[in-house]
Amino acid sequence: MIQLANTQEWTAPPRDDAQYVARLDPAELLVNEAHHRIKNSLQLVAAMLHLQARRHLDVPVLHDGLIQASRRVRAVAQVHERLHRHAGGELEAGAYLRDLCANLSRSLGLPTSRAVVVEASHVPLQPDRILGLGLIVTELVTNAVKHGITPYGTGEVRVVLAPGPDNTLRLLVADTGPGLPDSVLRGTAGGLGIHLVHHLIRSLGGRLEIDGTPPGARFTVRLALESGTGDGRDTARSGEPCA
């Protein structure tokens, strides 16, 4: 069963709570309401993409593309959900990634015992960087589940987020699958997802390291905690682990 969207409207706090109402900023209320409505609209778009995908089960490429588009939209919707619940300022990246990967695990059909494992520190980030991080994780986790978990359900996908040296942030997405072909390491192969990952990392001023040495594949993203820094260069290795 597909749930189109949570259509419950945002409501103001009870009017008899005079002290709370007195503290509310009208502009903040409007922004909060906007995030709520954007989240609902994005959830509706994601659900429609999912429904459309079900009509093309006989065309795997189209079906998979629509499903992945739905996941991307839902990743954006989750950011607006958090902005609605925690109006203003930075968002906590670790909590967001745990929720995001739990939803991805369900969407990808993983049993609870094989859900994506998330190890994330408490890292406050601006919404635009949280959004980029969420889309990167969506693509890398989807790819890891597709190639790193066998049809029999064996294997593990792990996401690690931790502060690095020199005011940087380190994101690792790793699986225990067969590794990566040389064409992916050289950047001469890969679908829309990996190209989107490269674009997002460059836009965040980060750097991507890929290690496809079996067992498993490891994608390490290094980002500056502040926007506008980083060299944007990517490296691929078939020997030394990135983790």
Number of C-alpha atoms within 10 A of each C-alpha: 3 8 8 16 16 11 13 9 10 12 7 9 11 9 9 8 9 10 9 11 14 8 8 11 10 10 9 12 14 11 16 20 19 16 21 23 20 16 26 22 17 21 25 21 19 25 21 17 20 21 16 16 22 15 11 14 12 10 11 11 10 15 19 16 15 21 20 22 18 24 26 18 19 25 30 20 25 22 21 24 19 18 22 21 12 13 17 13 10 16 22 17 22 21 16 20 24 17 14 22 23 18 18 22 21 13 14 17 13 16 11 10 9 15 20 25 18 21 15 18 14 13 16 16 19 16 19 14 20 21 21 19 23 23 22 24 24 23 19 22 25 20 16 26 25 13 19 25 21 14 9 6 14 11 17 20 25 18 23 18 22 15 18 14 8 8 10 16 18 19 23 23 25 27 26 21 23 16 19 20 12 15 10 15 18 12 13 8 12 11 8 9 19 17 13 14 21 18 16 19 22 18 15 23 20 26 20 21 20 27 23 27 19 15 13 21 25 28 23 24 24 24 27 21 23 15 15 11 13 19 13 18 13 17 13 18 16 17 11 11 15 19 15
